[in-house]
Amino acid sequence: MEQELYTVDQVADLLNLHVRTVRGYVREGKLKAIRIGKQYRISGDDLAALTGRPAASFVREPVRRERYVEVSSIVEIDAISPESANRLTNALIGGASGIRVESIYDAPRGRMKVILVGSMERNMSYLTMIGALLEHG
């Protein structure tokens, strides 16, 4: 069976100790470690000997992460008045929840750019809202 080796940082994290404390234990001989290059490595068995806990208790399960998909949408709107652009911006930012909304208005060209960053579902609902606001406003 292959032996798990931990860095001083990992041991400090596992035991909720400062890294300097773990290094002190190694220097004082309280915690057995081997030196690989300029760094110490501590075996699970030596960690168990220090703590009195079984070596298997230090093996961490991999963190399971839930998949999140983020979407960026850029909407360019031509021939929009400053008042309409302002109303659209206020409506989008006022209702922003779970999405980042930015808007830029280019007055000389009468052009507006809306940038949405968030989940696919939020982007779709905001794109629908933009379409409805432009159609009725």
Long-range contacts (C-beta under 8 A, 24 or more apart in sequence): 3-43, 3-44, 3-45, 4-43, 4-44, 4-55, 4-58, 4-59, 5-34, 5-41, 5-42, 5-43, 5-44, 6-41, 6-42, 6-43, 6-44, 6-47, 6-58, 7-39, 7-40, 7-41, 7-42, 8-33, 8-39, 8-40, 8-42, 11-42, 11-47, 14-47, 14-58, 15-51, 25-50, 68-119, 69-119, 69-120, 70-117, 70-118, 70-119, 71-116, 71-117, 71-118, 71-119, 71-120, 71-123, 72-115, 72-116, 72-117, 73-115, 73-116, 73-117, 73-123, 73-126, 73-127, 74-113, 74-114, 74-115, 74-116, 75-113, 75-114, 75-115, 75-116, 75-127, 75-130, 76-111, 76-112, 76-113, 77-111, 77-112, 77-113, 77-114, 77-134, 78-109, 78-110, 78-111, 79-110, 79-111, 80-105, 80-110, 80-111, 80-112, 81-110, 82-107, 84-137, 85-112, 87-133, 87-137, 88-112, 88-114, 88-130, 88-133, 88-134, 88-137, 89-114, 91-129, 91-133, 92-126, 92-129, 92-130, 95-129, 98-122, 99-123, 99-126, 101-126
